[in-house]
């Protein structure tokens, strides 16, 4: 797969959730996004996806930004916090409701138990907003969503197997799929580099972008870092926070995860010099088709 992009404009982004500090797996995703943007002389933005207070940890956003700074991943423009964006999300919700592309859903968790996350459309015929607690679901067609992923190759998803997904939750919080689409469009994001673990979010986002008449970004989904037991390195699996006192070894380790081959003496250089080397040697070819990389193999 080639690494040359034809567009003269490149705006990338890294959008962490402040549910904990950065770990090595999230550093790999951030670094891939950063290097791809810099290799294409583009902008690299940071957006804090802080729209789910029950899952957030105090000071996590500050810790994430400090870690990015220590690791030399300096962003362009100011950080966008999704917690400041409720007006834009409400506008989109109201537009979709007016166009009858959304419907209220009063289904309980008990009613949906055992459905493997695919909503069967119980409330599809409902249009009037009820007085009882309800979520808002996007009415999805049975169309096939296809796209070319720069790392994972040709992708095809049947929307009917994904189900009508929620854009606003019963508790009044905005769903990830809604916020990410609106903010990618608002920030002019043209290229998205992120973990393959959320590859199945992409067809949902492509479909929602179409419903909102937004342009489609170009996607690349990097392999996730896994442990010996097969679990993804993640906050949920208690992955340790990356150290802030000596960033160079982990940056070198992340470059190795991308299939790059840094010389041993690169470790003696500054963070800026290591990142400059990574930018000059950046390529996605060695990751093509890979879904996971064993941490202990690096």
Secondary structure by P-SEA (a helix, b strand, c coil): ccccccccbbbbbbbbbccccccaaaaaaaaaaaaaaaaacbbbbbbbccccccccccaaaaaaaaaaaaaccccccccccccccaaaaaaaaaaaaaaccbbbbcccccccccccccccccccccccccccbbbbbbbcccbbbbbbbccccbbbbccccccccccccccccccaaaaaaaaaaaacccbbbbbcccccaaaaaaaaaaaabbbbbbbbbcbbbbccccccccccccccccccccaaaaaaaaaaaaccccccccccccaaaaaaaaaaaccccccccccccccccc
